[in-house]
């Protein structure tokens, strides 16, 4: 799974490399579909390497879950 994190600056480099995977909207890149074949995987890896702020990542996004103590506060 590939995703774009909140550090994205919306420069459009990823979209220019893999327009069928990434789309820049509202000043931030978004994944519009996951890569499904070797060509898409290669283009996605190129986009990951070209991102100037390392905002494109592979794997599952890390979601911080608040503890019950924090929720009670």
C-alpha positions as CSV (number, residue, x, y, z in Angstrom):
1,X,0.0,0.0,0.0
2,X,1.3,3.4,-0.9
3,X,0.1,6.7,0.8
4,X,1.0,10.4,1.0
5,X,1.5,11.8,4.4
6,X,0.8,15.3,5.8
7,X,4.3,16.6,4.9
8,X,3.3,16.8,1.2
9,X,3.9,20.3,-0.3
10,X,1.8,19.6,-3.4
11,X,4.7,20.2,-5.8
12,X,3.3,17.7,-8.4
13,X,6.5,15.7,-9.0
14,X,4.8,12.4,-8.2
15,X,1.8,13.2,-10.5
16,X,4.2,14.0,-13.3
17,X,5.9,10.6,-12.9
18,X,2.8,8.5,-12.2
19,X,-0.3,10.4,-13.1
20,X,-2.5,7.2,-12.9
21,X,-1.4,6.8,-9.2
22,X,-1.2,10.3,-7.9
23,X,-3.3,13.5,-8.3
24,X,-2.6,16.9,-6.7
25,X,-5.8,18.5,-5.4
26,X,-6.2,21.3,-2.8
27,X,-2.4,21.7,-2.5
28,X,-1.7,18.1,-1.6
29,X,-1.0,14.9,-3.5
30,X,-3.4,12.0,-3.1
31,X,-3.2,8.4,-4.1
32,X,-6.0,7.8,-6.6
33,X,-5.3,4.1,-7.0
34,X,-2.8,1.5,-5.7
35,X,-0.2,0.2,-8.2
36,X,-1.3,-3.1,-9.7
37,X,1.4,-4.2,-12.0
38,X,5.2,-4.0,-12.5
39,X,5.1,-0.8,-14.6
40,X,2.9,0.9,-12.0
41,X,5.1,-0.3,-9.1
42,X,8.2,1.0,-10.9
43,X,6.7,4.4,-11.5
44,X,5.5,4.6,-7.9
45,X,9.0,3.8,-6.7
46,X,10.4,6.5,-9.0
47,X,7.9,9.0,-7.5
48,X,8.8,7.9,-3.9
49,X,12.5,8.6,-4.7
50,X,11.7,11.9,-6.4
51,X,9.5,13.4,-3.7
52,X,11.5,16.4,-2.3
53,X,9.9,16.0,1.2
54,X,9.7,12.2,1.4
55,X,5.9,12.4,1.8
56,X,5.2,9.3,-0.2
57,X,5.5,6.1,1.8
58,X,4.8,2.4,1.4
59,X,3.1,0.3,4.0
60,X,0.2,1.1,6.3
61,X,-0.2,4.6,7.6
62,X,0.5,4.9,11.3
63,X,-2.5,6.0,13.2
64,X,-2.1,7.3,16.7
65,X,-4.8,5.9,19.0
66,X,-5.5,7.9,22.1
67,X,-5.3,6.1,25.4
68,X,-8.4,6.0,27.6
69,X,-6.6,8.4,30.0
70,X,-6.1,11.0,27.2
71,X,-9.7,10.5,26.1
72,X,-11.0,11.1,29.6
73,X,-9.0,14.4,30.0
